[in-house]
């Protein structure tokens, strides 16, 4: 299984970006899909997750600004990020767990830089 993340870039404060992460390969079924981020000098943190039943969970600091969604037909998870702040600058990683054994897979990371 491979995950291909895209959509990162440089954006001004208050701007928006949409991240995508597509899973490919031998996929039996995808359970939870999510996005994590790691800022320089900090630990990786959970940003948002979405279950196979479309239940979502968000980091408190992104609630109301970020929206996670998934397209099961495309094995893809999205993260719409609005009203971006300096502190959202980080490498964003997608994560999926697949199959009855919930095996974890990680994408390669995509850099989001919020700067004026």
N, C-alpha and C positions, 0 to 999 in steps of 0.2 A: 504494500500500500504506500502510495506517495501523496504528499500534500503540497500543493502549489499555492502559495499566498501571493497576493498582489494588491496594489492600490495605495501603498504608502507614498510619502512625498513630503515636500515642504509646503506649509500653509501658514497664513497669518492668523494671529489670535482672532477668534470669532468665526473662522472659516470652517469648512466641512471637507471630509474625506470619506470614501467608502472602501473598506477593505473586503477582499474576497479570498476565499480559500477553497480550492476544489480538490477533492479526494479522488484518486484513481487507483486501479489495480483490482486485486481480488477482494471485493468487498461483499461480505455476507449481509450485514445490516449495520447501519450506523446508529449508535445510541446517542449519547450526549456530544454536542459540538460546542466548542468554546474558543474564546480569545483570552490570551494572557499578555502581559507586557512587562518589559524590564527596562527601567531607566538606568542611566549611568550611575554606578555605585550603589544601586539598590537591588533588592531581591525581586525575583519574578513574582508578579501578583496576578490574581484572577481579575479579569475585566468583566466578562459576561459569559454566560452559558445558556444553551437552549437544549432541552431534552427532545426525545423523539416524539413526545406528546406536546411539544411547543411551549412547555413551561420555561420561563426565563428567570435568570438571576443576574444582578448587576452589582458591581463595586459601588459603594455609596457615592463616591465622588463623581461618577459618570451617570448616575440616574437622572433621567430627564433630558440628557444630552446624547447618549449613545443608544442605538437600537440594534439588537442582534436578531437575525432571521436566518432561515435555511430553506434551501430548495432541494428536496429529497430526490427529485428526478435527476438533478445534476450533481448530487452528492457535494453540494456547495454550501458553505456558511458565509454569511455577510456580517459586517459591522459598519453600520452607518454612524458616523461621528460628526456631530454638529456642535457649534459653539465651542470650538477647540480652545484650550488654554495652554499656556506655556508648560504647565506641569503634566500635560498629556504626552509630551515628547518622550519617546521610548521606541524600542524595538517591539513590535507586536507579533506574537506567535499564535497560530491556530493549533487547536488540539481536538482530536476526535477519539472516541472510544468505539471500538467496532466488535461486533459479534457477541455471541453468548458469553464469552470469557472477558468481555470488555477490555480488549487489548488497546493500549494507548498509542497514539501516533502524533508526532509533532511536525508542523511545517517549518520552513527554513527561517522564518522571520522576515518582517518587512518594516523598514524604518519610517517612523512618523516624526517629523520635526515641526514644531510650532514655534515660529519666530517672526518677529517684525523686521 
